[in-house]
Amino acid sequence: MSANEMPTTTSPRRGHCAGLDVHQKTCDVALVDPEGKVARRWHIKTCPQMLDQFARELRALCGPAPVDLGLEASTAGKAVFQHLRRLGLAVHMGHPRKLEAILSSETKTDRNDAEELARLLQSRHFPEAYVPSEEMEELRGWVRIRAEQVEKLTRVKQQVHALLVKHHLQHDAARYSDIFGVQALRWLKTVDLVSEADKRQLQVLLEEGALLAQQIASLTSDLARQAAPRKDVELLQSIPGFDFVLALNLIAEVGDIHRFRNRKKFAAYCGVVPKNKDSGGKVAEHAKVRHGNMRAKWALEIAVQANVLRVRQGRLFQMFQALKARVGVPKAMMAVAHRMAFVVYGVWKSGKPYEERNPDAFEKKRERLAQRARTTVEFPSVAELVEKMLSPATPTGVTS
């Protein structure tokens, strides 16, 4: 070999790798052999029967050799991931945002995407995403159902406010912090809208709001029964501003706190770390915050608001007071949320309650949780609800 020649090295390859481009109805699969050649392709329906058949064919083709499968995280992808993992296959979930930055095929087709996923997996450049346990996935389902109903109720309230503005009643409504609170509802009984269409809209919105409020109350009781025996919920409740609903929201999104090496990684995951923009000799500029888990960020922000507006004592509140005059309220709130993430990480990982907790307030939280856990709300079964929808209903006020 001459001095000008460089030795060629081949990076170590895995065994067989398969990439799955999963959609709701179909799934494209590309199997790449250890030499980097496409050994076989599949185009199957996204259903358990076809996935079972694919697993059998994969084992028959590759024999006892290990096979790694990679797919992108999505709703359908998660269902396929869980099914294939139950079959004993080595499945890897890819991070969607990072995969989008890596995948560079000019001709984007399902076949090409599946092949690129396989090659990324084989070259060890596959950006894996965290996959929660089945228990944690179940908890995510519970907290997200309730969160969705709360969002719907918020939209209904906004529609009611818009209707009141239309009739110049916004100043009267401003006296009430919650338009569906007891006093506000009593006031709404006295409101007389001129338009018949607007009256009917108000009736529909109030009926929808009542149903959503009932569902939220039922789901809150369900969450309380799950939160009561959990040690991690008790730890987070020791932090001022955290109730059991916020604690469960954060636990469901984070999963295992030990997967974060340090508190900075945890804060970045929660989306409360400012972006840095460094270029050449320019001084670093902080602009907005990094992309993170929006639900975890929401939980921290609500806890901070409770500290600032309701608790109004302790180190976190003092930090907010010291910052708000200098940087403004929004940046001060974000800075306190950043510090709150550090506090949560330390308490949760160490297993020790927050040192600055108020014993009386903490005990009241635990008492409210225990009381809510004992509350049962009857909810119709799926079969009963379907029958109700199938039965011909006579509109109110209509006679045959």
N, C-alpha and C positions, 0 to 999 in steps of 0.2 A: 504494500500500500504506500503510495507516495505521500509526501508531507502535505500536499494540497487536498488530499482526499479525506473526507470525514467518515468515520465509521457509521454505518446505518444501524439503528436500533429499532426494534419493534416493541411497542408497549405491550405489557401482558394483557392477553384477552381473556374474557370469561368464556364459559361454555356457550350453549345455545341461549339466545336472548330473543324474546318476542315482544313486539310493540303492539298495543291495542288502541286503536282510535275509536272510542266508544261514543255512540249517539243513543238517543232514546229508543229508536226502533232497530238500528243495525249496528254492527261492530265489525271493523276491518282489522285483521291481524296479519302481521308479517313476522315470520320466524327467520332469524339470521343464525347461521351455523358458526362454529368457532373460527372459521376462516374468513368470516365477514360476508359470506354470500347468502342471498335470500334462498332458504331451503323450501319454504312453502308459504302460501297465503291462504287466508280464510275470509269469507264474507258471510257472516251469520247474523241471525236475528238476536237481539238483546233480550234473551229469555233464559230461564234456568235450564230448560231441556237442551237447548243448543249449546249453552256453556258447558254442560256436562259432557255432551258429545265431543266438543272441542278439546276438553281436558283428556278424554280417553284417547283421541287421535294424537294429541301432543305426546302423551306418555308412550304410545305405540311407536311413534316416529323417533323419539329421542332416547327411548329405553331408560336405563337407570341414571343416565347423565343428568346433572342438575340443569334446570331451566329457570331463568329469571324472566318475569313478565313485568312490563312497565306500561302504565296508562296515566292519563291526565286527570286530575281531580275535577269532578263535576258531580251532579246529582246522579246521573246514570252511571258515571264511572265509579262512584262510591258503592253503588249496589253491585256492580260487576266485581269490584275489588273484594267486597265482603264474601260474595259467593265463591269466588275462586280461592280465597284464603281458607274457607271452610273445607274445600276439596284438597287442601294440603299443598297447594302450589305457592311458590315464592313470588309474591306480587309486590310491586313497588308503586307508590302513588307519587306522581309528579306535581310539582308546584306550578299552577297555571301561569302566573305572571312571569316567573323565571323561564319557563318553557317557551313562552311567547317571545322572549328576548333572544333565545338560543336558536329556535327553529328558523331556518333560513331558506327553505325550499322555494324557488321562484314559482314553480307549478304546484299550487296547494291543492292536493286531493286527499281523500281519506286513505288511499293506498300509500301515498308518499308520506303522510303524517305517521302512519303506523310503522313504516320502515325507519323513519328518522328516530322515532322513539326507541326502537330496538337498537339502533346503532349508538344512540346516546347512552343507553343502558350498558351496552357492551364496552364502550370506551370509558366507562366510569365517570361520565360527565352528566349523568342524569340527576337533576335537582329534586331530591325527594322532599315531600311535604310530610308534616306530622299527621299521623293517623290515630285518632283517639280510640280508646278501647270501646267495646260494645256497651259497657255500662255508662261510659262518659257520653257516647253517642245518644243513648237513651235520655240522659239528663239534658243534653242539648235540645233534644226534641221537646221536652217539657217546657224549658224556659223560653224557647223560641215561639212556641204556640201562644204562650201568655203575652210575649212581647208583640206579636202580630196583632192580637186582639186589642192591646193598649194603643197601638198605632192606628188601628181602625177607629177606635173611640175618639182619638185625637182629631182625626179627619172629620168625624161627625160633628164634634164641637166647633171646628173651624167653619163648617158649613152653616151651623146655627148662628155663629157670629156674623158671617157674611149676610145671612138673611136679616139679621137685626140691623146691620149697617144699611141695608137697602131701605129700611123703614125708619131710619134716623133714630134708632134706639140704642146705638152703641154707647152713648154716654151713660144711660141708665144701666146697661149691662156691665159697664166698667166698675161698678160698685162691688161686683162679685168676682172673686179670684177663680172660681170654678163655675162655669155656666151650668153644669149638671150637679152642683152642690145643692143642699137642702133649701137654703134661702133663695138661691137663683131659680130653682124649679118652682118654688111658690110664686115668685115674681112672674115667671113665664106663663103661669096659669091665668094671670090677669092681662097678658098681652093680647091685643086685638089687632090682627093684621088685616088690612083692607082687601088685599087680593085673595081670592078663594084658592088660587093655585099655590100661593105662598103659605096659606093656612094648611093645605094638604101636605106641602113639603115639610113644614114644621112637625106635623103629626108623624110623618114617616121617619123623620130624623129622631124624634123622641122615642118612637117605638124601637128603632134600631139601637139607639143609645142604651135603652133599658136592657135589651137583650145582651149587648156587649158587656155592660156593667155586671150582669148576672154571670156571664161566662168568665169574666176576669176574677170575680170573687171565688168562683168554684175552682179555677186553676190556681189561684193563690193558696187556697187551702190544700190543694194537691201538692204544691211545692213545699208548703210548711211541713207536711208529713214526711217528705223526703229530707228536709233540712234539719229537722229536730235531732236526729241521732248522729249527725255528721260532725266530726271534730274540726274539720277545716272550716265549716260554717261558723262554728263557735269562735275559732281563732279570728276570722275576719270580722265578726261582730264586735270584737274587742276594740276595733279601730273606729273612732268617731266618724259617723256618716254612713257606715255600712249596716244595712238591715239584711235579713235573710234572703230577700229576693235579689238584691244586688250581689250578695256573696255567691249565691248559686249561679247567677249569670256569669260572673267572673270565673268561677270554678269550671263551669261547663265549657267556656271558651279556651281556657288555659290548659285544662287537663292535668298533666303531671308537672308540678312546679320545678321538679328536679331536672327537667330537660333543658333548663336555662342555666348556663354556666355562671352567670352573675346577674346582679340587679340591673345593669345597663342593658343586657340582652333582653331582659323581661320588659323593661320600660319601652324599648324599641318595638317589641312585639305588640305592646298595648297602644302604640301610635302616639306617644306623648313626648317624643324626642325631636327637637328641631332639626331641620335639614342643614347640612353644612355645604356651602358653595365656595370651594377654594380653587383658585386658578392662578398659576404663575406667582407673582409677588403680591397679589391682592390679599387683603385681610379677609378672614373667613366671615361669611355673611349668613346669618340665621334667617331662614325664610320658611314660614309655615312649619309643618311637622312631617316626619316620615310616614310612609304608608304603613299601616298596622291593622290589627284586628279591630274593626269598628265597634263591635259589641263590647269588647273589653275596654276600649277607650270610653265608651258611653258610661259604663259602670263606674270608672274612675272619676269621670266628670261629674256624675250625679252625686257621688260621695263627697267630692270637693265642694259642690254647691251646698250640700247639707252642712258641711263644716262651716262654710263662710256665712250662710244665711240663717242657720238654725242653732248649731252648737256654739259658735262664736267664742271659742276659747281653745287653748292649747297651742302647740308649736306651729301646726299647719295654719291656723288662723292668724297667728302673729306674723308668719311668713307672708301671707296674703296682704295683710295690712301694711307691711313694710315695702312691698313691691308695687302696690296698685298706684300710688302717687307718682312713682318713678317711671313705670313702663305702661301703665294703664291696666284696666280691669281684665280684658281678654288675655293678655300675655301673663298677667299675674296668676290668673286661674290656671293657665296651662303649665306655668312653673310649679304651682302647688300640685297639680295632677302628676307632674313628673316626680316630685318628691313623694307623693302618695304611692306611686308605683314602687319606689324603693322601700317604703314602709310595709306595703303588702308583701313584697318579696321576702323581706326579713322575717316578718311574723309567720308567714305561711311555711317557709322553708325550715326555720328553726323550731317551729312547733310551740313557740312561747307567745303568750298574749301580749298585746301592745302595752308598753310600760305606762303610758300616760292615760290609760283608759279611766273613765269615770265609773266606779263600781256600781253606783245606783243606776245610772243610765244603762250600763251593761246588763244588770239584772232585769231591768224593765224590758229590754229587748228580748231576753231569753224567756221571760214570762209571756210576752205577747206572742212569741213564736210557739210556745207550748199550747197556749190558748187557741191559736189559729190552727194548729195541727189537730186539735180535738174537734174542730168544726167540720161537719160533713154537709155537703151540698149535693142533693140528688140531681143527677143529670140523665136525661133520656138515653136509652141505648141507640145504637146505629139503626137497628131494625125498626124501633119505634119512630125514629125521625124519618126514615125512608117511607114508612107507612103513612105518616102525617103528610109528607110531600105528595104521595100518590093519591091520597084521598081528596076528592073534589071539595074544596073549601068554599063556603058562601061568604062573599065580602060582607063586612059589617054594614048594617043599614039597608041591605038588599033583601027584599022579600020575593018569594016565588008566587 
